[in-house]
């Protein structure tokens, strides 16, 4: 049917649901069909609104196309389809845009010509100028500009001032909130360091060491109160705290245990009057509240009172040859004859009277801090033993202790052995032994000695063991003899370094004057060439004596002998000559001896 015009037919897809997904088991998931409104929206999205419609050229082109189709020239179906596609495409004329721009420019020129003609002819419309107010004579445009800028700046300054006032008020409120801390939060900080309990409407705390094993009867209770001694209208101080503690009056201030060793016993009237030297209160750590320092000082006072009470109880109960004296806040003991150990409780409160009396009685410090520290360690060890003895399990049918105590028969212990097992030294006995040890150690002068409690055990160079008592003279005699032997040993070591030869050495010389303390020591050394010799004799009482032996050819005052005719005998050493040791240069004995050996040694080039 080539002579019949082609008819355009719209073909749509069948109304079946599209497959969205096919599962692994072959199940198909379909999409729901579009509704009428959704289908209309989808079709509207396909319209190209930029394409021109109803133009004269398109109508003419369509009429010409229809005339050619009905002419019967017999075009093929492909050509008809191409002509249909061309019909719906936009204009393909290359000068189409130029024509449109010229048409719009012509329209604008026509409008402009009409406006100019109306203004020029003034037949239909008249243009009058806008009326303006006359300016004052003194106000020019620059003045108006300055006034406007001033108003603008004033408005900006007002805004900035309001913002600054708000910021200042906010900072002030934050500082006040920081200073005025909540009472509950401060109470929570207190509970983290101290034991608290509520009794009625009061909050009480515990300062004692009962939980650590202390048996001291003092209650050690303090009360937590709210600090209301502040005027909120005035400026709040920086160290303000809403919480305060109230401690017992007998625990206020500072305290310490003073331990001193004196060689002369004081008068009986001076006992109990301890010379207090003021100790500064411990400084609080940065950031810690003031109540922490106050409670720590009160707890230290309580511990010092417990230590002194325990020492006083033991001083009364212990039976010794020289009884211990307890007067007021002072304990007097005598470890050795003419030696006194004083243990005192020094407690100074914060009032002005006690501070004034403390400054009046201030004396040179003779306090042994080591013994005070040891007292604190011993009382804490006592607390630990008390606590462990309470919690440890014990047998139900036999006394607690060493298993050998419960033996019977020939292996059973007698009363003395059982008492030796059960005996334990008290706090006072231990500190007296430590004081004896310190006193004997102070008498030794930079020597390695085994210092005991009542005697000194010395191990000699040759292996001999010497036991000294507490007498000061024995220690002095021993030190003098060791010093004399040390100088002789120094000459021996110096001779090895300088290349000299040791001819003789003795720690106990049997010749010469007899020493009242120990024995004298002597040594003889020869120079590397053998020409000179030095002999040293040193005694604890007589001191040191140095002799030098020269060659015979250097002794001018030596008489010539008829027996020694050969010249080789002149190289033998002559008699000894004493050296004026006090005129030798040098800081000590070793420096002087080194200078003498250097002078007598040959110069090897």
ABEGO torsion letter per residue (X at the ends): XAABBBBBBBBBBBBBBBBABBBAAGBBBBBBBBBAAAAAAAAAAABBAABBBGBAAAAAAAAAAAAAAAAGAGBBAAAAAAAAAAAABBBABAAAAAAAAAAAAAAAAAAAAAAAAAAAAGAABBBBBBBBBBBBAABBAAAAAAAAAAAAAAAAAAAAAAAAAAAAAAAAAAAAAAABBBAAAAAAAAAAABBBBBBEABBBBBABAAAAGBABABAGBBBBBBBABBBAABBBBAABBABBBBBBAAABEBBBBBBBBBABBBBAAABGBBBBBBBBBBBBBBGBBAAAAAAAAAAAAAAAAAAAAAAAAAAAABBBABBBBBBEABBBBBABBGBBBBBBBBBBBABAAAAAAAAAABBBBABBAAAAAAAAAAAAAAAAAAAAAAABBBBAABBBEBAAAABBEAABBBAAAAAAAABBBBAAAAAAAAAAAAAAAAABBGBBBBBBAABBBBBBAAGBBBBBBABAAAAAAAAAAAAAAAAAAAAAAAAAAAGBBBABBBABBABEBBBABEBBBBBBBBBAAGABBBBBBBBAAAEBBBBBBBBAAABAABBBBAABABAAAAABBBBBBBBBAAABBEABAAAAAAAAAAAABBBBX
